[in-house]
Amino acid sequence: MNPFTDVVNKFTNAMKLNFANLRLALAFVALATTLLLVLAQWGPAPIDRENQTLSPTFLLAFAGLAWLTFACFTGFVAPRFEAVDVVPNRVRDALNTFTEGLLLIDEQERIVLANDAFAQMIEQQPNRLLGKRASRLRWVCSHDAGIHDFPWMRVLDHHESGKPLGDHSSEQLLRYQMRNGQLRFMAVTAARVRSARDQSRGVLATFRDVTHVEEERADMERMLAVLRANRKEISDRNRELEKLASHDALTDCFNRRSFMAQLHHSFDAAIGRSGSLSCLMFDNDHFKNVNDTYGHSVGDEVLRRVSRTLKDAFDDEGLVCRYGGEEFCVALPGVALEEASQKAEAARKSIEAIRLDNPAELRLTASIGVTDLTFKAPSPQAMIDQADKCLYAAKSQGRNQVVVFNDEIDRLSIDSLKARHTPTSLPELSQEIPFHAAMGLVSALAYRDTATASHCRRVANLCVTAAARLLDQRSTYVLEMAALLHDIGKIALPDDILQKPGPLTPDQWRLIAKHHRIGVEIVSGTFHNAELCEIVRTHPAYYGGRSLIADMPSGKKIPLAARLLTIADTYDVIVTDRPHRKGRSHDEAVAELRRCAGKQFDPILVEHFIATLQSCPESSNTRQSVSRQTALQIGLQIEHLAEAIDNRNLGELQQLASRLIAMAQHHSLDDIVETSERLQDMAAEPQVRWLRILETTQKLLGLCRSTQSAFVNDPSDPPPPGDDNEMVDPATSTFGADQ
């Protein structure tokens, strides 16, 4: 037994014996007093003072008062007196040196001793706690908790149950409510106090204030909950982004890049296990006539309906891809040639059965080519080429049919097959930049990094404004698309770089430098337009040479559009707020452009750009709020308007103006309606005034472009980290130096 327990036991036994004797003495005195008073009232002894006796009522009251005094002393005074004096002062002083709170509790759960540390924890005086039941303090318990759930009560109950005492102890976390309503968390440990003969003398409970630990734990749990929610949101967005990156925005089919990756895997697997793999190529017959007759919005709906039909037919067992334009490619792993031919015929009939609400008279057909591994294609692309030959054979034989690959078709070239069904009178088609494809990439970039997409939209507006007197409308359209896509490579950068609020590290700058190459690959792989690809590739080139990227042209060898793009890009970077700095003023940006003219920028174009901004400073900020679908429908007309005005095709201008009037009226875009009506009237006049038509067309193009900000969520967002080093050389620019 330890010395502390021995001292407690000795004093407990001694003081309990003394108080028991005191109670017996008081009881005897009270009883004797009562008997004497009774004898004095009715006994034979006379009473002096004229033989008068005391009143019986007085005597009984006196006796009752004596017993009441004894009861009060025994019930209220004695326990407190006992609790105070049962522990010697030297033991009490020793316990008060403990930093943990201590309670000594007797068998009736009364507090015999509370040290100063516990009293300070609950902000009470120690002597006010003596004699109280420990469970009646301001503990906060659950509704179903009872008195026996306290740790000291479990120790006492363990003894009363008749179980051996041993070293039984109990630990628990309790909450205590302060007078101001604040909660404190205490880690409580209760252990029995025993005598030398192993008899229970009560419970010693220790209290450790762990409020700060619990608060930190609660904060940590809240942070973990937030992190879990953020992780789930990021995971969901990454899945959506992955779908955006792997699927065509219009049809929701696999895009070409994602499809080819999966086709390579299926091709290798089929070759490895000598399995089957079929490939089908679909082409919507006369699709260009649909666009020309009913407009691109109807053409888009046709593509959506056809893609839905193909996905319903093949999604469960194959891969459906929008291969390009109106062409679809389907890969069917595990399906042999004959079965694939039957499935292709069923799909052809399903496409033929498609009916649109408007125009109801439109009828759709498709030409289909089919091949499989039995024809020994050496690669997935060769297999697609076989199906493509069959497709052109189907078109040359009258369209709306399925053609299966064979040796005769194998001997023919694609060019000869194309010649069979392509009218020789048709002019050579120009390299198109499908507007919906460009906007699909911009939408994906906006979903990944809204600030970069907004920056690209502003740069495109600046380029269009500055190119008004330098380029024709067709070239301006190509420049606009290049500006929208010049930072598309940032879609591959990690979030810790795109969303970093401060300057980047050298390693992060090196990673940033790779985004240009990625962007060039995305643009060249998506669009077969050499002019567009060259602008995107060369826009970081320095006019004076020594570009940060190798193999770049210099001086006049840089395309004019690329030289203009880098000036607009740098200007927007300078004047736009960034996470780690405020945007500079227009005058500061102009001064910086002029300082770098000749080294980084074409000096003549710098002055032209500055003059253009001064003549129409608000042109780049005009926006009209429309939905993305409406913006897409209107945006599709921009390229056609540019071509029509460059070709001076009045009929095409009238048709496009009429189409825009219908769209704008439906969406209450009054400015576009008014300008389109004016253009339509001018194109119908007997005496054509091309200068006025050109000015009106340019205004209409500007209004159409003002709707395209719908493809970025918030055009006012600051650009992300990573533009500064790309657009302004830190070694030669004061703007780059502040990073």
Beta strands, then each sheet from edge to edge (+ up, - down):
strand 1: 101-105
strand 2: 111-114
strand 3: 139-140
strand 4: 169-177
strand 5: 183-194
strand 6: 200-209
strand 7: 277-284
strand 8: 319-324
strand 9: 327-333
strand 10: 366-372
strand 11: 402-404
sheet 1: 2+ 1- 6+ 5- 4+ 3-
sheet 2: 8+ 9- 7+ 10- 11-
end
